[in-house]
Amino acid sequence: MYSSYNVTLFAAERVNNKVKVLKRNAFGLRNFNRLRVQIMA
């Protein structure tokens, strides 16, 4: 995905992928705060 300046959105894509992986691994996790801390790390 490119913007009008032909620059990739690598940083945003990396964060989105990290969140998706953490959500998938944390399925059934009772404590939402733990998931939030993992995402912020």
OpenMM code with the backbone's topology and positions (N, CA, C; nanometers):
from openmm import Vec3, app, unit

residues = "MET TYR SER SER TYR ASN VAL THR LEU PHE ALA ALA GLU ARG VAL ASN ASN LYS VAL LYS VAL LEU LYS ARG ASN ALA PHE GLY LEU ARG ASN PHE ASN ARG LEU ARG VAL GLN ILE MET ALA".split()
positions = [
    Vec3(0.0846, -0.1162, 0.0000),
    Vec3(0.0000, 0.0000, 0.0000),
    Vec3(0.0900, 0.1236, 0.0000),
    Vec3(0.0626, 0.2160, -0.0889),
    Vec3(0.1436, 0.3360, -0.1015),
    Vec3(0.0568, 0.4599, -0.0861),
    Vec3(0.1168, 0.5649, -0.0337),
    Vec3(0.0485, 0.6937, -0.0277),
    Vec3(0.0791, 0.7685, -0.1563),
    Vec3(0.0377, 0.8926, -0.1645),
    Vec3(0.0631, 0.9709, -0.2852),
    Vec3(0.2112, 1.0036, -0.3012),
    Vec3(0.2916, 0.9787, -0.1980),
    Vec3(0.4350, 1.0057, -0.2037),
    Vec3(0.5167, 0.8793, -0.2268),
    Vec3(0.4515, 0.7695, -0.2629),
    Vec3(0.5171, 0.6412, -0.2879),
    Vec3(0.6010, 0.5950, -0.1687),
    Vec3(0.5467, 0.6109, -0.0509),
    Vec3(0.6121, 0.5666, 0.0718),
    Vec3(0.5252, 0.4571, 0.1319),
    Vec3(0.5872, 0.3463, 0.1689),
    Vec3(0.5091, 0.2372, 0.2264),
    Vec3(0.4654, 0.2731, 0.3680),
    Vec3(0.3599, 0.2115, 0.4103),
    Vec3(0.3081, 0.2309, 0.5456),
    Vec3(0.3548, 0.1151, 0.6327),
    Vec3(0.4826, 0.0866, 0.6236),
    Vec3(0.5403, -0.0299, 0.6904),
    Vec3(0.5168, -0.0277, 0.8404),
    Vec3(0.5368, 0.0876, 0.9040),
    Vec3(0.5225, 0.0953, 1.0502),
    Vec3(0.3796, 0.0627, 1.0919),
    Vec3(0.2823, 0.1187, 1.0226),
    Vec3(0.1425, 0.0929, 1.0565),
    Vec3(0.1067, -0.0531, 1.0301),
    Vec3(0.1547, -0.1081, 0.9208),
    Vec3(0.1268, -0.2476, 0.8893),
    Vec3(0.1885, -0.3405, 0.9931),
    Vec3(0.3079, -0.3064, 1.0409),
    Vec3(0.3745, -0.3881, 1.1422),
    Vec3(0.2947, -0.3884, 1.2721),
    Vec3(0.2454, -0.2708, 1.3134),
    Vec3(0.1670, -0.2620, 1.4370),
    Vec3(0.0370, -0.3392, 1.4221),
    Vec3(-0.0306, -0.3234, 1.3088),
    Vec3(-0.1562, -0.3954, 1.2869),
    Vec3(-0.1350, -0.5461, 1.2909),
    Vec3(-0.0276, -0.5932, 1.2312),
    Vec3(0.0011, -0.7363, 1.2325),
    Vec3(0.0297, -0.7846, 1.3741),
    Vec3(0.1045, -0.7056, 1.4511),
    Vec3(0.1353, -0.7426, 1.5895),
    Vec3(0.0071, -0.7560, 1.6709),
    Vec3(-0.0856, -0.6616, 1.6542),
    Vec3(-0.2119, -0.6655, 1.7279),
    Vec3(-0.2925, -0.7886, 1.6877),
    Vec3(-0.2969, -0.8190, 1.5597),
    Vec3(-0.3714, -0.9364, 1.5142),
    Vec3(-0.3153, -1.0649, 1.5745),
    Vec3(-0.1834, -1.0768, 1.5757),
    Vec3(-0.1200, -1.1969, 1.6311),
    Vec3(-0.1480, -1.2076, 1.7802),
    Vec3(-0.1353, -1.0959, 1.8527),
    Vec3(-0.1609, -1.0986, 1.9968),
    Vec3(-0.3064, -1.1331, 2.0262),
    Vec3(-0.3991, -1.0794, 1.9477),
    Vec3(-0.5403, -1.1111, 1.9691),
    Vec3(-0.5671, -1.2588, 1.9443),
    Vec3(-0.5052, -1.3129, 1.8410),
    Vec3(-0.5252, -1.4548, 1.8100),
    Vec3(-0.4686, -1.5426, 1.9214),
    Vec3(-0.3514, -1.5060, 1.9734),
    Vec3(-0.2884, -1.5846, 2.0796),
    Vec3(-0.3586, -1.5673, 2.2133),
    Vec3(-0.4274, -1.4563, 2.2330),
    Vec3(-0.4904, -1.4268, 2.3614),
    Vec3(-0.6375, -1.4659, 2.3633),
    Vec3(-0.6829, -1.5422, 2.2662),
    Vec3(-0.8234, -1.5822, 2.2640),
    Vec3(-0.8571, -1.6567, 2.3919),
    Vec3(-0.9602, -1.6125, 2.4613),
    Vec3(-0.9995, -1.6739, 2.5866),
    Vec3(-0.9318, -1.6127, 2.7074),
    Vec3(-0.8454, -1.5168, 2.6849),
    Vec3(-0.7771, -1.4499, 2.7951),
    Vec3(-0.8793, -1.3698, 2.8747),
    Vec3(-0.8795, -1.3853, 3.0044),
    Vec3(-0.9807, -1.3199, 3.0869),
    Vec3(-0.9476, -1.1753, 3.1175),
    Vec3(-0.8203, -1.1418, 3.1196),
    Vec3(-0.7803, -1.0091, 3.1621),
    Vec3(-0.7454, -0.9235, 3.0409),
    Vec3(-0.8329, -0.8290, 3.0071),
    Vec3(-0.8104, -0.7418, 2.8926),
    Vec3(-0.6891, -0.6525, 2.9137),
    Vec3(-0.6612, -0.6139, 3.0382),
    Vec3(-0.5471, -0.5262, 3.0651),
    Vec3(-0.4153, -0.5923, 3.0253),
    Vec3(-0.4038, -0.7223, 3.0425),
    Vec3(-0.2821, -0.7922, 3.0007),
    Vec3(-0.2637, -0.7838, 2.8499),
    Vec3(-0.3725, -0.8015, 2.7766),
    Vec3(-0.3656, -0.7913, 2.6314),
    Vec3(-0.3255, -0.6503, 2.5910),
    Vec3(-0.3814, -0.5513, 2.6564),
    Vec3(-0.3499, -0.4118, 2.6255),
    Vec3(-0.2024, -0.3828, 2.6515),
    Vec3(-0.1486, -0.4347, 2.7603),
    Vec3(-0.0073, -0.4138, 2.7922),
    Vec3(0.0804, -0.4805, 2.6867),
    Vec3(0.0431, -0.5986, 2.6418),
    Vec3(0.1209, -0.6673, 2.5392),
    Vec3(0.1201, -0.5897, 2.4083),
    Vec3(0.0061, -0.5305, 2.3750),
    Vec3(-0.0034, -0.4526, 2.2517),
    Vec3(0.0844, -0.3287, 2.2601),
    Vec3(0.0866, -0.2647, 2.3757),
    Vec3(0.1646, -0.1422, 2.3916),
    Vec3(0.3149, -0.1682, 2.3976),
    Vec3(0.3550, -0.2908, 2.4295),
    Vec3(0.4988, -0.3219, 2.4428),
    Vec3(0.5672, -0.3273, 2.3091),
] * unit.nanometer
topology = app.Topology()
chain = topology.addChain("A")
for resn in residues:
    res = topology.addResidue(resn, chain)
    for name in ("N", "CA", "C"):
        topology.addAtom(name, app.Element.getBySymbol(name[0]), res)
